[in-house]
Amino acid sequence: MIKIEENINLSKHKKWHEPYYLIFLTNAKASVSINFSSFDIPANSLLFLSPYQLLSWENWENQPVFCLKFHGDFYCIEYHKKEVACNGLLFNNIYFQAFVPMENQFFSEIQNIVKKMKNYVDAQDEFSLSILRTYLQLILAIASKEKSELMKKIEPKIKENQELKDFQKLLEKEFIENRSVSFYAEKFGLNASSFSKKIKNLYGISPSVLIRERVVLEAKKMLHLTQNPIKKIALDLSFSDEFYFSRYFKKEVGVSPQQFRDKVGISIVAKKSM
């Protein structure tokens, strides 16, 4: 499934919470909330959302907004990671902004690609679907290149803040077993309050949010990229039982683990590994 929505009336469609990958093209500046964390997006940007991320448009200028949405069954970003390494760069990156400011020429190029895609999006034949996948992959490749360049520019700032890298490494190592802010604060020799202020200053969101988002991201990966039963996923993530895991997941994502798996589907990567 792939769909293009154009000239979206954000006054009537402020909130988005869907089982699809979403790519928004914004001509003008906007303010959004993603999973209840606020961000300011510059003009001529692409905004990337993974399935069931909660997006709320808070402020925007009266300019056209386009949305390209696709299901993982149409294009699996994990399966195509060798061609376009967008998983963890454009999508599913909790440590860095979900939007990519684009140079005017690249933003215009992507707009033109989307316009070309509209000629094929209603067709169901394999030729049209193949063309659409090729166009989508081109958009992801252009955006991945732009974001990679952006990451290089901020690398000096990251090096100046060694705590940023150290916390990220520690969280990646410990998030399954340790989910309290005090655990991480202690490792840095700080109390929880001082540590939270420091991390929020570095990342723009609090460590408690980062911890929850990292747990949820791993849960989503397991639900989508494996065929493991939900009970096993709960145990692998150190939840006492699948019911506690389901409550935790639904509170953070808005749907239960089973609903997420039913709507988002199980990736071709999981099916090929059987």
Secondary structure, 3 states (H helix, E strand, C coil): CEEEECCCCCCCCCEECCCCEEEEEECCCEEEEECCEEEEECCCEEEEECCCCCEEEEEECCCCEEEEEECCCCCCCCCCCCCCCCECCCECCCCCCCEEECCHHHHHHHHHHHHHHCCCCCCCCHHHHHHHHHHHHHHHHHHHHHHHHHHHHHHHHHHHCHHHHHHHHHHHHHCCCCCCHHHHHHHCCCCHHHHHHHHHHHHCCCHHHHHHHHHHHHHHHHHHHCCCCHHHHHHHCCCCCHHHHHHHHHHHHCCCHHHHHHHHCCCHHHHHCC
